[in-house]
């Protein structure tokens, strides 16, 4: 069906839509319904939100004292996912899509496993990492493994 009803409780609100595994443009619920651009069988409709995980600056104590206030770098993180479709790290898109037969016509497959993100840069006295999922797609982050360097 292209028309989905029963959304009276979301009247006047903007909603995210995933139809047959593909993210659709946001719509405002009017008259308790929305209308998709093409028919879909499996539809999820809900209020938009962006899950955020902020990794704080690690504290490393050495013979020279605290790492706080020194130049520091997270050179690489490994993100361990379970059945996930996309996210961003410090605004950089982490791509999960694979090319091949059916890549453009079938919904993307969820990813389970480790994904490396590099080139996160140096900073003075801070090394925060922001991980977000801005799309209404599955997001299950199990672990973050960080390679961290501190220089005086």
N, C-alpha and C positions, 0 to 999 in steps of 0.2 A: 504494500500500500504506500502511496505517496503522502496521504494525510494521516496524521497521528493525533488522536483525541485523548480525552481524559486528563488533560493537563491544567484543569481549573485552578489547582493549588499553586501553579506557577504563572498565573495570569499577569500579563504586563512585564514579566521578567525575561531577561535575556538568558538563553540556555545554550549549552554545548550539545552537539549531536554527533553520535557515531552511528553510521548506517552501514550495515553489512561489513563492518571492520574498517571503514574509511571515515575520517574526520570530515564533517560537513561545516559549512559556514554557520556561525552563530545566528540564532533567530530570536525574535521576541514572541512570546506566546500571546496569541490574540484569539479571543473566543474559546479558550481552553484547548487550542490546537496549534499545530505547526504543519507546514506543507513542504515536503522535500522536493528537490528538483527532479528526482526520479524515484521509482518505487524501490522499496527495500523490505526485506523479511525480518532481519534482526536489527532493532534500533534501541540505542541507549540515549536517554535525554536527561539532562540534569544541570544544576547550577554550576557555573565555571568556578574553579579554584586552582591554584598553582601550589602543589606541594614543594616545600623548600627545606633543604638540609644545609646548614651552615657549619662547616668544620672550622673550629677555632684554631688559633695559632698554637702549635705545640710548645711545651716547655721542655727544653733539653738542658740538663745541668752537666757542666764539664769542670775540669780543673780551673778554667778561667772564669767560672761563674755561670750565670743564667744566659740563655740564648735570647731573652727578651731585649729588644733595642738593637740587636745586631742585624746585619744583612742576612736574609734567609731566603731559601728557595725550595719550593716543592717542585722537584724536577719531573716527577711522574706520580700519577695515582693509578691504581688498579681498582676498578669498580666491579664488584661481584653482583650480578643480577640474577633474578629468577623471573622468567616469563614476562619480560619487559619490552616495551616499544618506545625507545627514544628518551632523551633527556638533554639537558645542557649542563656544562661545567663552566662557571664564570662567563656565561653567555655564549660559549662555544658549543655548537651542536655536536652531540655524540651520535654518529650515524649507525643505525642497526640494519638498514635495508641492504639486501643482497641483490645483485643484478643477475639476470638469467631468464630462462623461459617462464613467462607468466608474471614477471616482477611488476608489470604495469597494470595487469588485468585482475590479479588476485590480491586479497588483503595481505598485508605484511604478516610474517610469522613472528611470534614472540621470541625473544632471545634469552637464553639461560647460559651463564658462563661469565668469564672475566673479559673486561674491556679496558685497554690502556689509554690514558689521556696524558699527553706530554706537553712541553713548552708552556708551563704555567707561570714562568717569570720569577724575577727577583724582586724583593721589596725590603724596606728598612723597618725592622721592628714588628712586622706583621706578615702572616701567611695564611690568610683565610681563603677557603674554597667554598663556593656556593653551587650546590647541585639542585637543579629544578626540573620539573616535568610540566612544561607549559601547555601541553596538549591533553585532551581527555582520553588518554590511552593508559594501558596497564603499566605500573611502575612499582617494582619491588627491589629495593636496594638492600642486599644482605650484608655487605662489608665494603669498607674503603681502606685500601692499603696504600700508605704514603711513603715516598722516598723524599727525604728532607735533608737539606744541607744548610749549615750555619757558618758564616765567615765573620771575623771581627771587622 
